Structure formats: C-alpha cells, structure tokens
Amino acid sequence: MISNEFIFFAGFLIFIIGMLMLDLGVFSKKNHVVSFKEAASWSAVWVVFALAFYVFIRTHGELIHGVDTYEDLVTIQQKYAKELALIPGDLEASIQLYRNNMALEYITGYLVEYALSVDNIFVIILIFTSFGVREKYYKKVLFWGILGALVMRFIFIFAAGSLIMKAGWILYLFGAFLVFTGINMFIGRNKDEAIEPQKHPVVKFASRYFSVYPRYVNDKFFVKKQGKLMLTPLFVVVLIIEFTDLIFAVDSVPAVFAVTTDPYVVFFSNIFAIMGLRSMFFFLANVMHLFHYLKVGLAVLLVFIGGKMLAHSYLKEIGFQTQYSLYIIVGILLISVVSSLLFPQKKKVEESQAGIKHSGHQSSGAVKSKS
C-alpha cells in the first residue's frame, strides 16, 4: 500500500518540476538577460508559494504523514516532536497543536535556509564571472543546477534524517561543525574570494575523465566534433554549481535539523528556499555589495544554530521553544541588514558592481580538454 508520505512527496516534486518547466519552457523560450522586474516577480511568486505552504501545514499538516487517529499522532510525535505535549483523548486539539508546531518549524527552517542561501549568491556570481559565462545564459545554468540540487538535497536530507533517528549523537557532531563553520566565516569575512578556473577540482576532474571542448558554443552543453561527443565549458559550469550547492548543503541542511528532525519539513523548507534563490540571484546580484555586514550576520547565525544543537538536551529541559529560535534568527538577520544600510562600506563598490557586467565576456579557454 502506498503511504500518504509517498503520495504527498511525489505530488510536491511534480509541482516543483512543473513550475520549473513552465518558467523555462513557456516564459523563457529564448535565452535572455533576466530583468529586475522579471526577477522581482518570480522572487515574489516563490515567496508566496512558500507562505501558502506554511498556511497549508497550519491547517492540514497532518496529511503529510497520514495522521487519522490519536495513535497515529502519538507515533509521529514520538518520532519527530517528542517535546510536543499532546492532549490525551482530544484528537482535534492535539492535531492542531501538532499542525502549529510543524508550521513553526517549517517557516523557521525556511528562513534559515533562505538566509544561508544568500551567501551562495556571492559564490555563484564569482563562478559566472571567473568562467566568463554570458549573462543571458545564467537562467539556463541555474535551471539545471536546481534540478540537480533537488536530487542531492533529497539524498542528503533523508540520509541525515535516518542517521539522526538511529544515532542521536550525530546532532552534536552537526552542532560542532556549524560552530566551527560560523567562526571560520567570521574570521574570513573580509577576504577577497577568487576562483582560478584551471585549478578548480571540478574542472580538473572533467578535464581528466572527459573530452571538454575548449570554447563556449552558444548555450550548448555538448558538441560533437570528429565523431566524438564533448562537454562544453557551460556544462562544466553547471557541474561546478552542483558541486557548490553540495558544499553549502553540508552547512545549511544540518542547520535546519537544529529546528526540526522531521526530514520532510527539512526538505520542503530547503526546496522552497533554493527555488527562491534562483530568482533572488537576479534580483540581488547587483546590490549584494550593499549588505556588507550580512556575512557577519550569517556567521553569528551559524554559531547560534550550532550552539543550539550542542545544547539541545539542556534547552528542552528549560522549555526553550521553536519560536524563540525564530525570533533570534530574525533579529540576527535584521541587525546585519539594517547595520549594512546605516553604516555603508567606505570602500569603492565599482568592482562589486562590475562583477556581473563584465561577466558577459566569454572565456575562450576556461577549460582545457584532456582527450
């Protein structure tokens, strides 16, 4: 018998992939530079979808796990929300408590993932600039990058969820890693990041094991030369985006597990956040330099979340609730954004602004092939 979880999960994936296909196939038949208006519109669409999903969980969240009886609810509560106090004998009131808790975990996880995804934008800009990708191809590259991210996040999240269920001490490992990552991010907040295309591990791997054409060929990922199928540098850039997302998932996924141990909630919040990231990239790419304290805010955020995971047993004892995490996370992000606007960076920002503008020049030899 097919479970409610499988049906709901399959329906969710069909919806996400359908929206991606609709965007690329109907609204973007031709490669083009995404305008500020288009980026803002799609960013708003995905935020609305994410909030609509929050409302759904708040009103019908029990459908995700197929809860029909009080016994079903107790089973799910013991599995994913042990700290939640149900009301024995009152199914309706207990389900509403469960819905409210699940919705709060989802929106908190979504906010954490969305905030951490902003840091990913810096790296994606750097990748496009370093590899000389034309701006009109950004959308296509990010489209395929997100499809790959869907698969990788699914594997990563449910594998991590399974580990946590079997070995609770994994939370302490995740917590220590997040604290370490946050401290490193703060220490390196002012370092100028750079990517040397020929030295990137993905480029080395692709060049060693595949035939890579030395030049871009419009928006093609593959070309056939002298009877041999070859990768183009644009496809290598897609692989690099995938690799980058995997690296960021190592930080962001454990961070959401600090909010909830329900892998379905983690997955839904992650996917809505990275879908928003794709549109937000075009929306924020040219103004990211304004939020120079955001890196500090994200570092503090990671340390807070990591510390929360390390102290999760103690926090349960003193009644630390999910909404407190939400308030602290929102406060950290607001302080970093407002501080950036109130105390603008004194350095010249021309280089930051030029990152996207100059990336329109193609690189003729970004990747060397090793046939």
Helices and strands as residue ranges (DSSP letters): H 4-22, I 23-27, H 36-60, G 61-63, H 70-80, H 91-130, G 135-137, H 138-166, H 170-187, G 197-199, H 201-209, E 222-225, E 228-231, H 233-257, H 263-284, G 288-290, H 294-310, H 312-317, H 322-342, H 350-357, G 358-360
